[in-house]
Amino acid sequence: MRLALLFSVDSFAGGLTINALMALWFFQRFDLSLAAAGSFFFWAGLLSAASKLIAPWVAQRIGLVNTMVFTHIQASVCLIAAAFAPSLQLAFGLLFVRALLSQMDVPVRSAFVMEVVTPEERAAVVSFTAVPRSLALAISPTIGGALFTAGWLAAPLVVCGVLKIGYDLALWRAFRDTQPRRE
């Protein structure tokens, strides 16, 4: 239950800054061209993919929960800082760092869930944690769009970053001492 709730907070926060809303932010904040936005999302996507490939190496060295939390907090700080970046280049730089760090929790989260439940529970736990994540993600883009429409351009990025940091700290506090099950 705790994992499902925590993962839902993470998904809700992420929905505030889905690519469509980030593109809108770039257009309104920096008058970015559509071609430049496409290029940004291409490179950010590659960095996110690299993040997922690097995650097992990091997790072996600092642990699953620490990898989820400490890489994610740094990514969220970059997102919050990007909201106030005075230049497009600085915003791009911060968001590229975020892309490189923000997805390390994805494969590590799956590994953590598989380690803390019995083999018989795994399929059910994956479903039980995935459905609330999907529902939370479905709600938040509407809120992010409303904040942009109201003229609060930095708000979705800041709220996303703050919620994700809160999620990370709660996750760390709840599961930092959790040991894997021995089968």
LOSE-725928 format. One record per atom (N, C-alpha, C): x, y, z. Coordinates in steps of 0.001 Angstrom, whole numbers, plus 500000, padded with zeros to 6 digits. Each point is the difference from the previous one (the first is absolute). Layout:
XYZ;...
***
This chain:
500823498803500000;499177501197500000;500865501257500000;501037499992500860;500884501179500055;500683500227498665;500487498928499389;500653500149498706;499042500535498949;498790499482499961;499014500465499019;499710501485500205;499848500422501237;499733501410500290;501199500868499608;501174499577500382;501195500781499668;500227500067498493;499864498878499321;500186499998498554;498953500875499310;498804500076500576;498957500858499432;500358501476500128;500592500378501113;500446501390500173;501047500335498943;500926499083499783;501035500202498994;499389500160498609;499042499151499662;499351500089498685;499195501275499848;499263500359501036;499225501241499963;500928501182499734;501090500050500732;500954501097499817;500552500007498582;500377498846499495;500534499915498644;499017500463498949;498720499782500233;498980500426499054;499874501508499876;500509500719500979;499986501460499929;500976500527498954;500961499160499614;501036500439499059;500174499012498847;498902499439499523;500103499129498830;500556500816498830;500492499324498985;500663500685498889;499148501082499350;498717499752499846;499137501006499369;499983501288500825;499922499867501315;499995501184500853;501380500668500040;501044499183499959;501351500587499961;500206500761498693;499484499469498901;500093500713498719;499276501337500105;498825500005500595;499258501245500197;500810500976500846;500635499493501032;500833500842500861;501146500618499191;500666499182499200;501078500524499153;499483501057499035;498863499761499388;499444500961499034;499665501316500679;499351499928501173;499570501219500675;501142500714500704;500893499258500599;501074500618500798;501143500510499127;500369499242498973;501182500335499204;499711500185498520;498740499943499618;499608500140498594;500772499007499128;500110498780500489;500756498947499324;499255499533498757;500725499709498951;499386499487498780;499605498543500185;499082499554499179;499558498615500049;501154499046499679;500836500369499024;501147499159499632;500991499891501153;500255501115500681;500934499977501130;499429499175501154;498693500095500222;499371499196501052;500130498517499671;499763499646498748;500149498609499585;501413499490500225;500975500831499680;501401499629500208;500293499817501487;499488500912500822;500197499876501449;499451498664500499;498759499682499616;499380498773500495;500705498750499485;500572500069498806;500789498883499490;501207499748500908;500785501046500266;501194499843500833;499648499651501439;498946500609500525;499569499665501360;499559498537500066;499336499515498962;499588498600499957;501179499047499981;501040500362499242;501208499170499987;500672499977501371;500045501146500657;500598500055501337;499170499189500996;498681500044499863;499137499192500873;500247498513499782;500183499605498756;500310498598499703;501337499607500624;500986500887499879;501306499739500621;499854499875501510;499136500814500573;499741499955501435;499564498610500432;499118499403499224;499500498663500329;501091498941499854;500920500225499072;501100499047499821;501047500117501107;500195501194500498;500985500249501058;499483499554501365;498697499989500174;499381499738501304;500477498712500674;500090498861499311;500454498788500697;501420500138500552;500846500667499268;501385500204500461;500005500844501273;499213501079500005;499921500864501184;499390499221501170;498936499259499737;499307499257501058;500909498959500649;500873499380499216;500937499032500565;500929500657501011;500314501246499776;500955500689500859;499361500670501214;498792500566499834;499415500735501130;498678499422500494;499489498976499349;498757499369500424;498794500487499204;498959499193500001;498809500298499207;499282501254500487;499698500051501288;499254501155500522;500826501267499863;501266499948500314;500847501195499871;500079500476498553;500046499073499060;500028500386498591;498695500687499620;498878499424500414;498713500618499684;499922501412500579;500413500144501227;499802501262500714;501020501063499605;501261499687500086;501005501057499871;500189500486498566;499795499148499012;500052500494498622;498750500816499689;498886499571500537;498723500676499757;499976501390500637;500538500134501203;500020501316500661;500817500982499175;501145499570499526;500819500896499177;499272500407498721;499298499066499390;499226500289498792;498901501017500299;499353499863501143;498927500922500371;500537501398500290;501158500078500614;500621501311500234;500309500669498659;500478499234499045;500261500556498655;498716500509499360;498900499282500173;498720500431499436;499545501318500621;500089500087501310;499605501233500690;500881501154499548;501296499776499917;500916501054499552;499703500417498563;499653499049499142;499681500321498602;498794500920499910;499064499856500928;498800500843499990;500361501481500081;501139500295500609;500413501395500195;501239500373499195;500430499125499112;501205500254499202;499808501263499155;500980500890500017;499862501245499251;500231499843498495;500568498863499597;500281499819498574;499580498603499560;499719499894498723;499632498711499428;501135498997500144;501232500437499786;501145499094500087;500131499406501403;499813500840501024;500083499493501370;498841499043500287;498806500349499542;498848499110500181;500259498658499321;500501500038498753;500331498759499305;501014499192500808;501055500637500458;501035499301500761;499441499326501245;499193500723500752;499409499440501214;499054498847499674;499239500160498944;499054498944499629;500691498787499385;501158500213499371;500779498855499520;500588499218501182;500486500709501010;500489499314501201;498850499230500650;498843500656500069;498812499327500545;499700498724499220;500024500074498671;499706498830499172;500987498868500268;501248500353500240;501027498990500252;499811499309501353;499359500699500941;499831499449501344;498595499499500312;499009500577499381;498625499808500456;499418498618499750;500544499247499075;499419498700499685;500740498824500635;501020500287500804;500721498906500656;499101499231500950;498957500670500489;499120499310500937;499095498973499328;499808500078498695;499033499129499326;500417498525500068;501161499605499481;500364498577500103;500307499587501433;500534500925500774;500353499690501382;498738499802500842;498978500799499726;498718499857500708;499426498600499758;500033499560498747;499495498655499685;500800498933500732;501308500142500013;500847499024500692;499711500005501499;499800501179500565;499710500107501430;498686499295500336;498976500266499218;498701499363500242;500140498486499920;500744499517499008;500169498546499858;500784499409501166;500878500775500590;500803499491501118;499242499938501315;499004500852500179;499361500079501316;498707499194500099;499585499359498926;498801499157500054;500371498573499609;499139499084500360;500254498601499652;499736499816498508;500582498972499400;499762499752498574;498508499866499663;499233499423500903;498565499829499758;499266501338499966;500507500997500687;499345501305500094;500394500957498876;501014499693499258;500592500953499060;499020500536498959;499287499155499322;499074500468498963;498923500900500599;499459499591501130;498957500806500645;500544501343500466;501191500005500549;500583501253500492;500300500954498852;500474499476498900;500259500859498845;498704500657499546;498928499239499904;498703500567499617;499499500982501051;500127499616501247;499493500829501089;500723501341500085;501266500037499642;500733501278500019;499880500749498678;499766499298498900;499934500655498686;498678500727499766;498900499422500413;498693500612499742;499874501363500683;500312500130501281;499922501332500611;500957501016499351;501159499525499561;500935500896499293;499354500535498730;499356499132499249;499348500414498756;498873500990500268;499220499741501026;498902500912500335;500526501369500429;501035500007500812;500581501272500452;500584500774498820;500634499288499085;500581500641498819;498923500567499085;498822499402499994;498907500480499150;499420501331500497;500101500250501271;499393501200500600;500871501249499839;501272499873500230;500859501175500162;500257500854498764;500005499489498772;500212500915498874;498932501102499908;498784499678500410;498939501012500005;500350501131500972;500531499634501134;500384501006501001;501193500803499496;500985499328499437;501162500704499433;499578500966498910;499117499558499113;499498500875498939;499258501201500554;499206499782501048;499267501107500625;500962501011500621;501065499520500613;500990500916500581;500684500833498917;500342499350498876;500577500746498875;499008501036499471;498751499594499849;498969500895499475;499814501212500906;500129499789501303;499855501094500958;501213500932499985;501019499639499228;501190500846499906;501090499653500990;499822498938500747;501003499577500974;500936499000499345;500878500499499143;500836499126499179;500954499136500808;500521500530501100;500953499230500806;499303499002500916;498722500217500291;499309499196501019;500009498500499715;499644499529498801;499996498540499807;501381499373500213;501054500686499576;501346499463500170;500383499963501473;499688501070500705;500345500065501427;499180498992500800;498699499955499748;499150499056500725;500447498566499719;500302499702498741;500500498669499651;501265499688500791;500959500902499982;501260499772500707;499814499826501496;499167500846500605;499768499921501446;499292498691500361;498976499635499231;499304498736500273;500936498806499844;500842500031498983;500921498879499790;501040499922501117;500477501141500468;500938499980501132;499301499458501240;498763500421500235;499231499455501119;499815498495499880;499682499545498786;499872498562499733;501310499279500316;501104500560499523;501296499360500202;500348499891501478;499782501070500741;500314499976501430;499098499019500748;498727499962499633;499082499044500634;500394498562499652;500368499763498762;500434498669499575;501243499585500768;500954500902500091;501244499689500712;499728499706501469;499173500838500616;499685499811501422;499297498658500223;499068499653499135;499213498778500185;500769498722499678;500930500074499042;500589498757499487;501525499944500053;500647500952500624;501469500014499995;500621498783500659;499305499407500951;500545498834500702;499402498679499524;499203500045498942;499348498793499498;501026499076499361;499958498764500425;500907498994499459;499254499130499000;500685499550498957;499343499112499037;499599498676500641;498945499411499466;499568498680500459;501002498963499496;500249499022500802;500843498874499593;499087498853499598;500168499519498791;499105498939499515;500574498643500237;
***
